[in-house]
Amino acid sequence: MSNFEEQGKVFCQWLESNGATLNKDIAIKDYRSEGAGRGVVATNDIKEGDLLFSLPRNILLSQLTTSLKDLDGIGKEYLELPGWSPLILSLMYESQKQDSFWKPYFDVLPRNFSTPMFWDQQDLKELDGTDIVSKIGKEDAEATYERDIKPIVEKYSDIFDKNVHNLDLYHLCGSLIMSYSFNDELQKAEKEQKEEEAEDSEEEEEEEEEEQGLISMVPMADLLNHKTGYNNARLFHEQDSLQMKAIKNIAKGEQIYNTYGDLCNADLLRKYGFVDDINEFDIVELDGPLVVECSCPEADEELVEKKIDFLMEEGVLDECFVIDTEYEIPQELIIAVHVLLATSDEFEKMEEKQKLPKPKLTQEVKNVIENILKKRLEQRYETSLEEDEAELAKLKDFSNKRNALIVRIGEKKILKKTLEKLQSTPIVVEKRSSTAINRNAAKKQKK
């Protein structure tokens, strides 16, 4: 028996010895050859509604269950940390504790990740032009480590070893939470009920902070992999346990999948380190500055800023506009372009009435949006769609480069097909000047 299999066997024994129940018709399987690590397979036919496994709540690992909370002094201090920091510190502590209650669990968790957070510069170069680069967040994560984690590690030197509980371990534990953690829906509902009963904004703010404590590591449930369109299991949050049930019939030999959500390949890669060859949820983002640049390249800066403020106040302009595999131009984008194209007089009337123009695809607006799509497609990437597809065809093994290519190809296909669809879309034959201006002209003639 390999070490991989032995660790899986010990893990299952640990689960059952602590109150978990496992369906006899499932097993942990090695999917590393498919780029997925451990997964769960049906060893016999399973019917829709069958219980796959049940986990008692005391087996969950969180900042509220770790033994770290019981140590003198540190217990209260680390729980007051913001965001994920309490849970990350809990994992850093438990993962290095040889007699940790969760040691069999840590033994089956990965030590290496294929998320861009851990890529070298050569591999990161493959992501140039994609929507991932600005979202990796490595610098922000390291700033959090310096601010929240490192001071506690150094302060409690009797608990932590700064040479072990270091930045590398912090990144590892943060990635485990990103890839494997769950929100406990039952506790979340209880928190939300309390939030509704809060009497003032201060209490509501406290409830929002407490919600961070809902994130937990859920042994066994986190071994189920994700594949878009193949979800056949779901985790149910009961009063005293978490239960994974089949939501479809599962044939013998099929992998059991739990959905991670309707995520595009860029998010799958950034959060989990893999992509789907075919992903109906792929998207591409058109960032706000690009839209402004193409809509009013020579306009007065002060007027442009006023237009941007107006669009943001009206909830039209955000950091980006999203286009999905329906290849439709968002109405908000059409409206934003109308406003950005408006003359100072036209815009002044919009401000006075606090009224946005209708999302009519005039020729001028169509030309601008075509330019936005072309710039996004041709200027941000160093390679063409055809070059990427040819390069992908040469790659047979799972690799960071292959994953990056699939993300790039997905984005480029959406941009190309959206551009083609837009070019064939009929325009509204109407001058950009508003009907209000026409009415004003008529009034002047009467006078």
C-alpha positions in Angstrom: 0.0 0.0 0.0 1.4 3.4 -1.0 1.8 6.2 1.4 -1.0 8.1 -0.5 -3.4 5.2 0.1 -2.2 4.7 3.7 -2.9 8.3 4.6 -6.4 8.0 3.0 -7.1 4.9 5.1 -6.0 6.5 8.3 -8.0 9.6 7.6 -11.2 7.5 7.0 -10.6 5.6 10.3 -10.1 8.9 12.1 -13.4 10.2 10.7 -15.4 7.2 11.8 -13.8 7.0 15.2 -15.0 10.6 15.8 -18.6 10.1 14.9 -18.6 10.4 11.1 -20.5 7.9 8.9 -19.2 7.0 5.4 -21.3 5.3 2.8 -19.8 1.9 2.0 -20.2 2.6 -1.8 -17.7 5.5 -1.9 -14.0 5.7 -1.6 -11.1 8.2 -1.8 -9.3 8.0 -5.1 -6.1 9.3 -6.5 -6.8 11.7 -9.4 -3.4 13.2 -9.6 -3.0 11.9 -13.2 -5.9 14.2 -14.1 -4.4 17.2 -12.3 -6.9 17.0 -9.4 -5.2 15.3 -6.4 -7.5 13.3 -4.1 -11.2 12.9 -5.0 -14.1 10.7 -4.1 -15.4 8.0 -6.4 -18.6 5.8 -6.4 -17.5 2.1 -5.9 -21.1 1.0 -6.6 -24.2 2.6 -8.1 -25.6 5.4 -5.9 -29.2 6.7 -6.1 -30.3 10.3 -5.9 -30.9 11.2 -2.3 -28.5 8.7 -0.8 -26.4 9.8 2.1 -22.7 9.8 1.0 -21.3 10.8 4.4 -22.3 12.6 7.6 -20.0 14.7 9.7 -20.5 15.8 13.3 -19.9 19.5 13.9 -17.2 18.8 16.4 -15.0 17.6 13.6 -14.9 20.9 11.9 -11.7 23.0 12.3 -12.2 26.7 12.9 -10.8 29.4 15.2 -13.6 28.4 17.6 -12.6 24.7 17.8 -8.8 24.8 17.6 -6.9 24.1 20.8 -5.2 27.4 20.3 -8.2 29.2 21.9 -7.5 27.4 25.2 -4.0 28.6 25.6 -3.4 31.3 28.2 -3.3 34.8 26.9 -3.4 34.2 23.2 -7.0 32.9 23.1 -8.7 36.3 23.2 -6.1 38.2 21.3 -6.0 36.1 18.1 -9.8 35.9 18.0 -10.0 39.7 17.7 -7.9 39.6 14.5 -9.9 40.7 11.4 -10.9 38.7 8.3 -9.4 35.2 7.8 -6.4 35.9 10.2 -7.9 33.9 13.2 -8.5 30.9 11.0 -5.2 31.1 9.2 -3.4 31.3 12.6 -5.4 28.3 13.8 -4.3 26.3 10.8 -0.7 27.4 11.2 -0.7 26.2 14.8 -2.6 22.9 14.3 -0.8 21.9 11.1 2.6 21.9 12.9 1.3 20.3 16.1 2.2 16.6 16.1 -0.5 15.6 18.5 -3.2 17.8 16.9 -6.6 16.3 16.9 -6.7 17.0 13.1 -3.3 15.5 12.2 -4.9 12.7 10.0 -6.8 15.4 8.2 -3.7 17.6 7.6 -1.9 14.5 6.3 -4.3 14.3 3.3 -4.4 18.0 2.6 -2.0 19.2 -0.2 1.3 20.8 0.6 1.7 22.4 -2.8 -0.7 24.6 -4.8 -1.0 25.4 -8.5 -2.8 28.7 -7.9 -1.1 31.8 -9.4 -0.1 32.9 -5.9 2.7 30.3 -6.1 3.7 30.7 -9.8 7.1 31.9 -10.8 7.6 35.0 -13.0 7.8 32.9 -16.2 4.5 31.3 -15.6 2.9 34.5 -14.4 3.9 36.0 -17.7 1.4 33.7 -19.4 -1.4 35.5 -17.6 -0.6 38.9 -19.1 -3.7 40.5 -20.4 -6.1 38.3 -18.4 -8.4 39.4 -15.7 -6.5 37.4 -13.1 -3.3 39.4 -12.7 -4.7 42.3 -10.7 -6.6 39.9 -8.4 -3.9 37.5 -7.2 -3.4 39.6 -4.1 -0.1 38.3 -3.0 1.2 41.7 -1.8 -2.0 42.4 0.1 -1.8 38.9 1.8 1.8 39.6 2.8 0.9 43.0 4.2 -1.8 41.2 6.3 0.9 38.7 7.5 3.2 41.5 8.6 0.4 43.4 10.4 -1.7 40.6 12.0 0.2 37.3 12.1 3.9 38.0 12.5 3.5 40.2 15.7 1.6 37.4 17.4 4.1 34.7 16.3 6.9 36.8 17.8 5.0 37.7 20.9 4.1 34.1 21.8 7.4 32.5 21.2 6.5 29.7 23.6 3.7 28.7 21.3 5.1 29.5 17.8 8.5 29.0 16.2 9.1 32.0 13.9 11.3 29.7 11.7 8.4 27.3 11.2 5.3 29.6 11.6 6.6 31.9 8.9 5.4 33.6 5.7 5.6 30.4 3.6 3.3 28.5 6.1 1.0 31.5 6.1 0.6 31.4 2.3 0.0 27.6 2.5 -2.7 27.9 5.2 -4.3 30.9 3.4 -4.5 28.8 0.2 -6.0 25.9 2.1 -8.8 28.2 3.4 -9.3 29.7 -0.1 -9.6 26.2 -1.7 -11.1 24.0 1.0 -13.1 26.0 3.5 -16.9 26.2 3.8 -19.4 28.6 5.3 -21.6 26.9 7.9 -25.1 27.9 6.7 -26.8 27.0 9.9 -24.7 29.3 12.0 -24.9 31.9 9.3 -28.7 31.9 9.5 -28.5 32.3 13.3 -26.1 35.2 12.9 -28.4 36.9 10.3 -31.3 36.6 12.6 -29.4 38.3 15.3 -28.3 41.0 12.9 -31.9 41.8 12.1 -32.5 42.3 15.8 -29.6 44.7 16.1 -30.9 48.1 17.3 -28.2 50.3 15.8 -25.5 50.4 13.2 -22.8 49.7 15.7 -24.4 46.4 16.6 -24.9 45.5 12.9 -21.2 46.2 12.3 -20.3 43.8 15.1 -22.4 41.1 13.6 -20.7 41.5 10.2 -17.4 41.0 11.9 -18.6 37.9 13.7 -19.7 36.4 10.4 -16.0 35.9 9.6 -16.1 33.1 12.2 -18.5 31.1 10.0 -15.7 29.9 7.8 -14.6 26.4 8.8 -12.5 23.6 7.4 -14.7 20.6 6.8 -12.8 17.3 6.6 -14.0 14.9 3.8 -16.4 17.4 2.3 -13.5 19.3 1.0 -12.1 16.3 -0.9 -14.9 16.4 -3.4 -13.6 18.0 -6.6 -15.5 20.4 -8.9 -16.2 20.2 -12.7 -18.5 22.6 -14.3 -21.7 20.8 -15.4 -21.0 17.6 -13.5 -22.2 18.5 -10.0 -23.9 15.4 -8.5 -23.6 16.0 -4.7 -24.5 18.7 -2.2 -23.7 19.5 1.4 -26.7 19.9 3.7 -26.3 21.8 7.0 -28.3 20.0 9.7 -28.6 20.9 13.4 -26.0 18.5 14.7 -24.2 17.4 11.5 -23.2 18.2 7.9 -24.5 15.7 5.4 -23.3 15.2 1.9 -26.1 13.7 -0.3 -26.3 12.6 -3.9 -28.5 15.0 -5.9 -28.4 12.7 -9.0 -28.0 9.0 -9.7 -24.2 8.3 -9.7 -23.0 5.2 -11.6 -20.2 3.0 -10.3 -16.8 4.4 -11.2 -18.0 8.0 -11.5 -16.3 10.7 -9.6 -18.5 12.5 -7.0 -18.5 16.3 -7.5 -19.6 19.1 -5.3 -19.9 22.5 -7.0 -17.7 25.3 -6.0 -20.1 27.7 -7.6 -20.8 29.1 -11.1 -17.3 30.3 -11.6 -15.4 31.4 -14.7 -12.0 29.8 -15.4 -10.2 32.9 -14.2 -11.7 32.5 -10.8 -11.3 28.7 -10.7 -7.6 29.2 -11.5 -7.0 32.0 -9.0 -8.8 30.3 -6.1 -8.4 26.6 -6.8 -5.5 26.2 -9.3 -7.4 24.4 -12.1 -9.6 25.3 -15.1 -12.4 23.5 -17.0 -11.7 22.8 -20.7 -15.3 23.8 -21.4 -16.8 26.4 -19.1 -20.2 28.0 -19.8 -19.6 30.5 -17.0 -16.6 32.1 -18.5 -16.6 35.9 -18.6 -14.4 38.8 -19.6 -14.2 42.2 -18.0 -14.1 45.6 -19.6 -12.5 47.9 -17.1 -13.9 51.3 -16.4 -10.8 53.3 -17.4 -10.8 51.7 -20.8 -14.4 52.6 -21.3 -13.7 56.2 -20.3 -10.6 56.4 -22.5 -12.4 55.2 -25.6 -15.6 57.3 -25.0 -14.0 60.7 -24.4 -10.3 60.7 -25.3 -10.0 64.5 -25.8 -12.7 65.7 -23.4 -12.3 68.2 -20.6 -10.9 66.3 -17.6 -13.1 68.2 -15.1 -16.2 67.3 -17.1 -15.2 63.7 -17.5 -14.7 63.4 -13.7 -18.2 64.9 -13.2 -19.6 62.3 -15.6 -17.8 59.5 -13.8 -19.2 60.6 -10.5 -22.7 60.9 -11.9 -22.5 57.4 -13.4 -21.2 55.9 -10.1 -23.9 57.6 -8.1 -26.5 56.2 -10.4 -25.0 52.7 -10.1 -24.1 52.4 -13.7 -20.3 52.7 -13.7 -18.3 50.3 -11.6 -14.7 48.9 -11.8 -15.7 46.9 -14.8 -18.4 45.7 -17.1 -18.9 42.0 -17.5 -19.6 40.1 -20.7 -20.4 36.4 -20.5 -21.0 33.6 -23.0 -24.3 35.1 -24.1 -22.1 37.7 -25.9 -24.5 40.6 -25.0 -23.4 44.2 -24.5 -24.5 45.2 -21.0 -27.2 47.9 -21.0 -25.2 49.7 -18.4 -22.3 50.0 -20.7 -24.4 51.5 -23.5 -25.8 54.0 -21.0 -22.3 54.8 -19.7 -21.1 55.5 -23.2 -24.1 57.8 -23.9 -23.3 59.8 -20.8 -19.6 60.0 -21.5 -20.3 61.1 -25.1 -22.7 63.8 -24.0 -21.8 67.5 -24.5 -21.6 69.7 -21.5 -25.1 71.1 -22.1 -26.6 67.6 -22.6 -24.9 66.4 -19.4 -26.0 69.4 -17.5 -29.6 68.5 -18.3 -29.0 64.9 -17.2 -27.7 66.1 -13.8 -30.6 68.5 -13.3 -33.2 65.8 -14.0 -31.1 63.1 -12.3 -32.2 60.9 -15.3 -30.1 58.5 -17.3 -30.4 58.2 -21.1 -32.1 55.1 -22.5 -29.7 52.3 -23.6 -30.2 52.9 -27.3 -27.5 51.5 -29.6 -26.9 54.5 -31.9 -24.1 54.4 -34.5 -21.8 56.6 -32.4 -22.3 54.4 -29.3 -21.8 51.3 -31.4 -18.6 52.6 -32.8 -17.2 53.4 -29.4 -18.1 50.0 -28.0 -16.6 48.3 -31.0 -13.4 50.2 -30.3 -13.5 49.2 -26.6 -13.8 45.5 -27.6 -11.0 45.7 -30.2 -8.6 47.5 -27.8 -9.4 44.9 -25.1 -8.7 42.1 -27.5 -5.8 43.4 -29.4 -3.8 45.5 -27.0 -3.8 43.7 -23.7 -2.6 40.3 -25.0 0.7 39.6 -26.5 -0.6 36.7 -28.6 -3.6 36.2 -30.9 -6.4 33.7 -30.3 -5.1 31.5 -33.2 -1.6 31.5 -31.7 -3.0 30.4 -28.3 -5.1 27.6 -29.8 -2.1 26.3 -31.8 0.1 26.4 -28.6 -2.5 24.6 -26.6 -2.8 21.8 -29.1 0.9 21.0 -28.5 0.5 20.6 -24.7 -0.6 17.3 -23.4 0.2 17.4 -19.8 -1.4 19.5 -17.1 0.7 22.6 -16.4 0.4 26.2 -15.4 1.0 27.3 -19.0 -1.9 25.1 -20.2 -4.2 26.6 -17.6 -3.2 30.1 -18.5 -3.8 29.4 -22.2 -7.3 28.1 -21.5 -8.1 31.3 -19.5 -6.7 33.5 -22.3 -8.5 31.5 -25.0 -11.8 31.7 -23.1 -11.6 35.5 -22.7 -10.5 36.1 -26.3 -13.4 33.9 -27.7 -15.9 36.0 -25.7 -14.4 39.2 -26.9 -14.3 38.0 -30.6 -17.8 36.6 -30.6 -19.2 39.7 -28.8 -17.6 41.9 -31.3 -19.0 39.9 -34.2 -22.5 39.9 -32.7 -22.3 43.7 -32.0 -21.2 44.4 -35.6 -24.3 42.6 -36.9 -26.7 44.3 -34.5 -28.8 47.0 -36.1 -28.5 50.5 -34.7 -31.2 52.8 -33.5 -31.4 55.5 -36.3 -31.3 58.5 -34.0 -28.9 61.4 -33.6 -27.1 61.4 -30.3 -28.8 64.7 -29.3 -31.6 64.0 -26.9 -35.3 64.6 -27.5 -35.1 67.2 -24.8 -32.7 69.3 -26.9 -35.0 69.0 -29.9 -37.9 70.2 -27.7 -35.8 73.2 -26.6 -35.1 74.0 -30.3 -38.8 73.9 -31.0 -39.6 76.2 -28.1 -37.1 78.8 -29.4 -38.7 78.7 -32.9 -42.1 79.5 -31.3 -40.7 82.4 -29.5 
